[in-house]
């Protein structure tokens, strides 16, 4: 079953269960997927690749995390709870996140590959690291671990 079909089935299940939060979250994912698909048609493709679908999910999760942070600062705990529930639903579709140790292993390999030796080489490492860890690790966490790793190298 394709990811798009899975989303459609999950929308039907949420409607039957009358789960408004899940329904809103899954419909939101489908809406963004359809928008991206329309963009792809303009480029001569009929469907999105798995990487593009993953990118949509990562974007949706990041959007929810940012909203949670802003609502927390504003003291709107009712909205924080709503966004947190939607984030949990979106994360069900994402691959399992990697542990810090697994991220560090990937970073170590990339550092050796690009020949980075000092913190000033962070830009050389971040691009390939984010590409390799897309959807499996938070960008802030990767940046923090790269910074720590390169500082220990110098």
N, CA, C and O of each residue as an XYZ file, in Angstrom:
616
protein
N       0.852     -1.171      0.000
C       0.000      0.000      0.000
C       0.904      1.243      0.000
O       1.845      1.336      0.788
N       0.613      2.167     -0.871
C       1.405      3.389     -0.954
C       1.107      4.273      0.262
O       0.108      4.096      0.960
N       1.995      5.213      0.483
C       1.829      6.121      1.616
C       0.536      6.923      1.473
O      -0.182      7.138      2.450
N       0.252      7.358      0.260
C      -0.959      8.141      0.006
C      -2.215      7.310      0.311
O      -3.177      7.818      0.887
N      -2.194      6.034     -0.081
C      -3.320      5.143      0.223
C      -3.465      4.937      1.732
O      -4.577      4.883      2.258
N      -2.333      4.823      2.416
C      -2.347      4.653      3.870
C      -2.998      5.865      4.538
O      -3.799      5.721      5.462
N      -2.651      7.037      4.069
C      -3.234      8.272      4.621
C      -4.746      8.289      4.396
O      -5.508      8.642      5.296
N      -5.175      7.907      3.193
C      -6.608      7.871      2.881
C      -7.335      6.904      3.811
O      -8.407      7.221      4.325
N      -6.751      5.725      4.026
C      -7.356      4.734      4.924
C      -7.410      5.260      6.361
O      -8.387      5.031      7.074
N      -6.365      5.958      6.775
C      -6.334      6.505      8.133
C      -7.367      7.614      8.311
O      -7.921      7.779      9.398
N      -7.628      8.374      7.250
C      -8.676      9.404      7.313
C     -10.032      8.732      7.505
O     -10.839      9.170      8.325
N     -10.276      7.666      6.745
C     -11.547      6.945      6.887
C     -11.704      6.382      8.298
O     -12.775      6.477      8.897
N     -10.619      5.792      8.826
C     -10.676      5.209     10.171
C     -10.927      6.287     11.227
O     -11.689      6.068     12.168
N     -10.297      7.435     11.076
C     -10.486      8.533     12.034
C     -11.911      9.068     11.972
O     -12.490      9.441     12.993
N     -12.473      9.101     10.759
C     -13.860      9.556     10.612
C     -14.808      8.579     11.297
O     -15.727      8.992     12.005
N     -14.586      7.286     11.088
C     -15.448      6.277     11.708
C     -15.342      6.320     13.229
O     -16.335      6.144     13.935
N     -14.118      6.557     13.728
C     -13.887      6.600     15.175
C     -14.270      7.958     15.773
O     -14.271      8.124     16.992
N     -14.590      8.913     14.922
C     -14.923     10.282     15.327
C     -13.801     10.905     16.165
O     -14.043     11.601     17.151
N     -12.568     10.628     15.737
C     -11.375     11.167     16.389
C     -10.987     12.453     15.659
O     -10.272     12.425     14.657
N     -11.470     13.570     16.176
C     -11.291     14.857     15.491
C      -9.825     15.278     15.397
O      -9.402     15.835     14.384
N      -9.062     15.016     16.437
C      -7.651     15.414     16.434
C      -6.879     14.634     15.374
O      -6.141     15.218     14.580
N      -7.052     13.314     15.366
C      -6.367     12.477     14.372
C      -6.820     12.852     12.968
O      -6.008     12.928     12.045
N      -8.104     13.083     12.812
C      -8.647     13.451     11.499
C      -8.021     14.751     10.998
O      -7.634     14.843      9.833
N      -7.921     15.748     11.864
C      -7.330     17.031     11.473
C      -5.861     16.866     11.100
O      -5.402     17.440     10.112
N      -5.131     16.092     11.876
C      -3.698     15.899     11.609
C      -3.477     15.162     10.298
O      -2.636     15.564      9.494
N      -4.218     14.093     10.079
C      -4.032     13.292      8.869
C      -4.517     14.049      7.634
O      -3.908     13.955      6.568
N      -5.597     14.788      7.773
C      -6.053     15.621      6.648
C      -5.015     16.687      6.306
O      -4.799     17.006      5.137
N      -4.383     17.226      7.329
C      -3.325     18.215      7.108
C      -2.168     17.634      6.312
O      -1.632     18.277      5.410
N      -1.794     16.417      6.657
C      -0.717     15.729      5.926
C      -1.138     15.519      4.475
O      -0.368     15.788      3.552
N      -2.366     15.038      4.280
C      -2.841     14.767      2.920
C      -2.892     16.051      2.092
O      -2.550     16.044      0.910
N      -3.313     17.139      2.707
C      -3.400     18.421      2.006
C      -2.026     18.839      1.490
O      -1.889     19.225      0.330
N      -1.017     18.763      2.344
C       0.326     19.166      1.940
C       0.870     18.206      0.879
O       1.540     18.636     -0.060
N       0.586     16.916      1.023
C       1.016     15.939      0.013
C       0.413     16.264     -1.349
O       1.102     16.212     -2.369
N      -0.880     16.601     -1.361
C      -1.542     16.935     -2.627
C      -0.958     18.202     -3.237
O      -0.783     18.289     -4.453
N      -0.658     19.186     -2.390
C      -0.047     20.418     -2.895
C       1.306     20.125     -3.532
O       1.616     20.639     -4.607
N       2.110     19.298     -2.866
C       3.432     18.939     -3.405
C       3.294     18.128     -4.693
O       4.109     18.257     -5.607
N       2.266     17.301     -4.757
C       2.029     16.495     -5.950
C       1.680     17.392     -7.141
O       2.128     17.147     -8.261
N       0.892     18.412     -6.896
C       0.539     19.361     -7.955
C       1.795     20.069     -8.453
O       1.962     20.268     -9.656
N       2.681     20.451     -7.527
C       3.956     21.057     -7.919
C       4.773     20.091     -8.777
O       5.390     20.498     -9.761
N       4.773     18.819     -8.403
C       5.541     17.810     -9.141
C       4.987     17.634    -10.549
O       5.744     17.410    -11.494
N       3.677     17.733    -10.688
C       3.077     17.612    -12.018
C       3.564     18.723    -12.935
O       3.740     18.515    -14.135
N       3.777     19.888    -12.374
C       4.303     21.009    -13.138
C       5.719     20.739    -13.635
O       6.179     21.357    -14.595
N       6.405     19.806    -12.972
C       7.760     19.424    -13.365
C       7.759     18.139    -14.198
O       8.814     17.576    -14.487
N       6.570     17.687    -14.575
C       6.459     16.521    -15.448
C       6.454     15.177    -14.737
O       6.650     14.146    -15.379
N       6.233     15.162    -13.415
C       6.175     13.901    -12.668
C       4.755     13.689    -12.167
O       4.047     14.647    -11.857
N       4.346     12.432    -12.089
C       2.985     12.130    -11.643
C       2.858     11.969    -10.138
O       1.800     12.245     -9.573
N       3.929     11.523     -9.480
C       3.845     11.316     -8.044
C       5.098     11.782     -7.337
O       6.116     12.085     -7.959
N       4.997     11.832     -6.015
C       6.127     12.224     -5.191
C       6.991     11.003     -4.901
O       6.493      9.879     -4.843
N       8.265     11.228     -4.721
C       9.154     10.142     -4.313
C       8.985      9.920     -2.814
O       8.395     10.747     -2.119
N       9.505      8.802     -2.321
C       9.430      8.537     -0.885
C      10.162      9.619     -0.099
O       9.723     10.012      0.981
N      11.273     10.096     -0.642
C      12.041     11.155      0.027
C      11.217     12.430      0.142
O      11.268     13.114      1.164
N      10.457     12.753     -0.902
C       9.618     13.949     -0.870
C       8.474     13.783      0.131
O       8.109     14.736      0.820
N       7.906     12.575      0.211
C       6.851     12.321      1.191
C       7.408     12.448      2.605
O       6.760     13.016      3.484
N       8.605     11.921      2.818
C       9.254     12.025      4.120
C       9.521     13.481      4.465
O       9.356     13.895      5.612
N       9.930     14.249      3.477
C      10.197     15.680      3.677
C       8.933     16.401      4.141
O       8.998     17.272      5.009
N       7.787     16.042      3.568
C       6.512     16.642      3.973
C       6.236     16.333      5.440
O       5.827     17.214      6.195
N       6.456     15.089      5.844
C       6.212     14.706      7.234
C       7.156     15.428      8.183
O       6.739     15.896      9.243
N       8.416     15.518      7.807
C       9.400     16.214      8.637
C       9.010     17.683      8.786
O       9.093     18.255      9.873
N       8.587     18.275      7.685
C       8.165     19.682      7.693
C       6.957     19.871      8.613
O       6.911     20.824      9.390
N       5.996     18.977      8.527
C       4.796     19.076      9.367
C       5.155     18.919     10.844
O       4.626     19.642     11.687
N       6.044     17.985     11.162
C       6.461     17.774     12.546
C       7.205     19.005     13.070
O       6.973     19.440     14.198
N       8.086     19.555     12.260
C       8.849     20.737     12.667
C       7.905     21.916     12.911
O       8.079     22.679     13.861
N       6.918     22.047     12.051
C       5.933     23.120     12.199
C       5.209     22.995     13.543
O       4.994     23.991     14.233
N       4.838     21.770     13.905
C       4.146     21.551     15.188
C       5.067     21.863     16.364
O       4.638     22.477     17.341
N       6.339     21.440     16.277
C       7.292     21.716     17.360
C       7.469     23.223     17.547
O       7.500     23.713     18.676
N       7.585     23.950     16.446
C       7.729     25.402     16.519
C       6.492     26.040     17.145
O       6.603     26.959     17.957
N       5.316     25.549     16.764
C       4.069     26.079     17.328
C       3.993     25.811     18.824
O       3.574     26.673     19.596
N       4.397     24.618     19.227
C       4.378     24.268     20.652
C       5.273     25.233     21.425
O       4.899     25.718     22.493
N       6.450     25.504     20.882
C       7.387     26.414     21.539
C       6.780     27.815     21.668
O       6.859     28.435     22.729
N       6.184     28.303     20.595
C       5.594     29.644     20.615
C       4.392     29.721     21.555
O       4.243     30.694     22.294
N       3.545     28.708     21.530
C       2.380     28.709     22.404
C       2.786     28.599     23.873
O       2.140     29.185     24.742
N       3.849     27.854     24.151
C       4.338     27.734     25.521
C       4.820     29.091     26.018
O       4.526     29.483     27.147
N       5.557     29.805     25.178
C       6.039     31.136     25.548
C       4.884     32.108     25.778
O       4.978     33.011     26.609
N       3.808     31.918     25.042
C       2.645     32.797     25.176
C       1.706     32.345     26.298
O       0.730     33.030     26.603
N       2.000     31.193     26.911
C       1.169     30.695     28.006
C      -0.148     30.096     27.553
O      -1.092     30.023     28.340
N      -0.233     29.666     26.302
C      -1.471     29.082     25.764
C      -1.402     27.561     25.829
O      -1.223     26.901     24.805
N      -1.543     27.007     27.026
C      -1.383     25.574     27.231
C      -2.457     24.752     26.511
O      -2.214     23.598     26.161
N      -3.638     25.333     26.288
C      -4.680     24.626     25.552
C      -4.220     24.340     24.124
O      -4.454     23.254     23.593
N      -3.568     25.321     23.513
C      -3.075     25.137     22.151
C      -1.832     24.246     22.125
O      -1.602     23.526     21.153
N      -1.039     24.294     23.184
C       0.141     23.419     23.284
C      -0.314     21.967     23.274
O       0.261     21.139     22.566
N      -1.344     21.654     24.055
C      -1.851     20.280     24.122
C      -2.354     19.813     22.757
O      -2.084     18.686     22.341
N      -3.074     20.673     22.076
C      -3.618     20.338     20.754
C      -2.491     20.047     19.756
O      -2.532     19.052     19.031
N      -1.488     20.928     19.730
C      -0.356     20.752     18.809
C       0.446     19.503     19.174
O       0.915     18.792     18.285
N       0.608     19.232     20.459
C       1.364     18.058     20.907
C       0.665     16.766     20.461
O       1.323     15.802     20.069
N      -0.655     16.757     20.525
C      -1.409     15.579     20.072
C      -1.227     15.369     18.567
O      -1.036     14.241     18.111
N      -1.287     16.455     17.805
C      -1.098     16.344     16.364
C       0.329     15.920     16.033
O       0.546     15.134     15.111
N       1.301     16.437     16.781
C       2.699     16.046     16.571
C       2.878     14.549     16.801
O       3.565     13.878     16.031
N       2.267     14.029     17.850
C       2.374     12.595     18.144
C       1.804     11.767     16.991
O       2.352     10.716     16.654
N       0.729     12.224     16.395
C       0.117     11.511     15.266
C       1.036     11.560     14.057
O       1.228     10.545     13.388
N       1.606     12.718     13.767
C       2.520     12.864     12.627
C       3.751     11.977     12.821
O       4.228     11.349     11.876
N       4.260     11.931     14.058
C       5.458     11.135     14.334
C       5.230      9.642     14.135
O       6.190      8.896     13.943
N       3.978      9.193     14.176
C       3.675      7.786     13.913
C       4.073      7.388     12.486
O       4.394      6.229     12.225
N       4.049      8.356     11.574
C       4.367      8.082     10.174
C       5.861      8.227      9.874
O       6.341      7.752      8.845
N       6.587      8.882     10.775
C       8.016      9.088     10.568
C       8.798      7.843     10.968
O       8.351      7.081     11.825
N       9.965      7.631     10.355
C      10.810      6.517     10.789
C      11.282      6.755     12.223
O      11.305      7.889     12.700
N      11.661      5.661     12.906
C      12.147      5.775     14.268
C      13.354      6.701     14.315
O      14.274      6.549     13.511
N      13.370      7.661     15.244
C      14.532      8.544     15.346
C      15.756      7.779     15.838
O      15.639      6.803     16.580
N      16.919      8.233     15.418
C      18.165      7.606     15.825
C      18.584      8.107     17.208
O      18.236      9.216     17.615
N      19.330      7.275     17.911
C      19.862      7.690     19.214
C      21.061      8.606     18.993
O      21.588      8.694     17.884
N      21.486      9.286     20.053
C      22.654     10.168     19.953
C      23.889      9.389     19.500
O      24.692      9.896     18.717
N      24.037      8.162     19.992
C      25.199      7.345     19.623
C      25.176      7.019     18.126
O      26.208      7.069     17.457
N      23.989      6.684     17.607
C      23.873      6.370     16.180
C      24.134      7.606     15.324
O      24.773      7.518     14.276
N      23.641      8.748     15.771
C      23.882     10.004     15.051
C      25.378     10.313     15.049
O      25.940     10.711     14.029
N      26.008     10.125     16.199
C      27.449     10.387     16.323
C      28.262      9.499     15.390
O      29.264      9.941     14.827
N      27.838      8.249     15.225
C      28.529      7.339     14.301
C      28.464      7.872     12.874
O      29.466      7.876     12.160
N      27.296      8.314     12.469
C      27.123      8.864     11.121
C      27.990     10.108     10.962
O      28.658     10.286      9.943
N      27.972     10.959     11.973
C      28.766     12.188     11.928
C      30.247     11.864     11.814
O      30.960     12.491     11.030
N      30.717     10.892     12.588
C      32.137     10.516     12.543
C      32.527     10.071     11.136
O      33.590     10.442     10.638
N      31.680      9.285     10.504
C      31.949      8.834      9.140
C      32.007      9.997      8.158
O      32.868     10.033      7.279
N      31.101     10.934      8.308
C      31.063     12.096      7.408
C      32.275     12.986      7.636
O      32.851     13.501      6.677
N      32.673     13.177      8.904
C      33.842     14.000      9.217
C      35.081     13.420      8.534
O      35.879     14.154      7.951
N      35.232     12.109      8.610
C      36.379     11.465      7.954
C      36.282     11.604      6.438
O      37.282     11.857      5.767
N      35.097     11.441      5.915
C      34.881     11.499      4.472
C      35.221     12.879      3.902
O      35.847     12.975      2.847
N      34.812     13.942      4.592
C      35.054     15.293      4.075
C      36.367     15.890      4.569
O      36.785     16.949      4.102
N      37.018     15.211      5.515
C      38.302     15.680      6.012
C      38.198     16.869      6.951
O      39.107     17.698      6.997
N      37.120     16.968      7.690
C      36.947     18.073      8.635
C      37.831     17.830      9.858
O      37.938     16.707     10.350
N      38.464     18.907     10.338
C      39.381     18.759     11.477
C      39.118     19.748     12.596
O      39.635     19.570     13.699
N      38.344     20.768     12.350
C      38.138     21.808     13.362
C      36.711     22.353     13.271
O      36.015     22.121     12.283
N      36.281     23.078     14.305
C      34.934     23.651     14.285
C      34.640     24.544     13.072
O      33.483     24.697     12.680
N      35.676     25.126     12.487
C      35.452     25.980     11.311
C      34.975     25.168     10.104
O      34.467     25.736      9.137
N      35.136     23.850     10.157
C      34.710     22.969      9.063
C      33.261     22.496      9.228
O      32.824     21.587      8.523
N      32.533     23.096     10.135
C      31.167     22.651     10.428
C      30.274     22.673      9.187
O      29.448     21.780      9.002
N      30.434     23.670      8.355
C      29.628     23.769      7.134
C      29.849     22.599      6.195
O      28.918     22.156      5.524
N      31.069     22.098      6.141
C      31.387     20.941      5.288
C      30.654     19.694      5.762
O      30.295     18.828      4.965
N      30.436     19.616      7.076
C      29.857     18.410      7.675
C      28.322     18.471      7.712
O      27.657     17.459      7.491
N      27.768     19.639      7.987
C      26.321     19.746      8.211
C      25.484     19.354      6.991
O      24.474     18.663      7.135
N      25.886     19.781      5.805
C      25.108     19.447      4.605
C      24.961     17.948      4.401
O      23.842     17.439      4.329
N      26.091     17.229      4.307
C      25.993     15.772      4.147
C      25.331     15.078      5.343
O      24.628     14.081      5.175
N      25.560     15.610      6.551
C      24.960     14.995      7.737
C      23.438     15.107      7.699
O      22.735     14.137      7.982
N      22.934     16.279      7.353
C      21.483     16.461      7.302
C      20.871     15.613      6.184
O      19.757     15.110      6.322
N      21.599     15.460      5.086
C      21.115     14.624      3.986
C      21.029     13.163      4.437
O      20.050     12.472      4.156
N      22.070     12.706      5.141
C      22.120     11.310      5.587
C      21.112     11.024      6.703
O      20.615      9.905      6.824
N      20.819     12.026      7.502
C      19.962     11.815      8.670
C      18.553     12.366      8.503
O      17.792     12.426      9.469
N      18.200     12.769      7.285
C      16.894     13.375      7.025
C      15.751     12.494      7.538
O      15.646     11.315      7.198
N      14.912     13.096      8.356
C      13.749     12.394      8.876
C      14.045     11.488     10.053
O      13.122     10.969     10.682
N      15.323     11.288     10.363
C      15.677     10.372     11.441
C      16.301     11.086     12.624
O      16.500     10.486     13.680
N      16.617     12.390     12.453
C      17.228     13.148     13.546
C      16.864     14.619     13.406
O      16.736     15.141     12.299
N      16.702     15.266     14.534
C      16.380     16.689     14.566
C      17.613     17.497     14.192
O      18.719     17.197     14.642
N      17.425     18.513     13.376
C      18.534     19.340     12.901
C      19.310     20.002     14.026
O      20.535     20.102     13.952
N      18.624     20.453     15.064
C      19.301     21.088     16.193
C      20.204     20.078     16.911
O      21.317     20.405     17.323
N      19.711     18.863     17.051
C      20.490     17.811     17.711
C      21.725     17.472     16.882
O      22.814     17.305     17.431
N      21.561     17.370     15.566
C      22.688     17.077     14.683
C      23.718     18.189     14.787
O      24.912     17.918     14.906
N      23.269     19.436     14.744
C      24.180     20.575     14.831
C      24.970     20.540     16.141
O      26.179     20.767     16.156
N      24.276     20.257     17.224
C      24.908     20.189     18.540
C      25.978     19.088     18.575
O      27.081     19.306     19.077
N      25.646     17.914     18.042
C      26.588     16.800     18.056
C      27.777     17.042     17.123
O      28.900     16.654     17.447
N      27.545     17.675     15.974
C      28.643     18.009     15.057
C      29.587     18.997     15.740
O      30.807     18.843     15.685
N      29.014     20.001     16.375
C      29.814     21.017     17.074
C      30.687     20.350     18.142
O      31.883     20.624     18.235
N      30.081     19.474     18.943
C      30.802     18.776     20.002
C      31.903     17.884     19.418
O      33.027     17.869     19.917
N      31.573     17.153     18.369
C      32.536     16.239     17.756
C      33.727     17.003     17.186
O      34.876     16.613     17.395
N      33.453     18.089     16.465
C      34.547     18.851     15.863
C      35.388     19.566     16.920
O      36.596     19.725     16.739
N      34.773     19.995     18.013
C      35.520     20.637     19.097
C      36.466     19.631     19.754
O      37.564     19.994     20.174
N      36.049     18.385     19.842
C      36.908     17.361     20.449
C      38.058     16.945     19.512
O      39.055     16.382     19.964
N      37.913     17.223     18.217
C      38.939     16.864     17.241
C      40.098     17.843     17.249
O      41.229     17.480     16.926
N      39.816     19.092     17.620
C      40.874     20.110     17.527
C      41.714     20.211     18.772
O      42.636     21.025     18.830
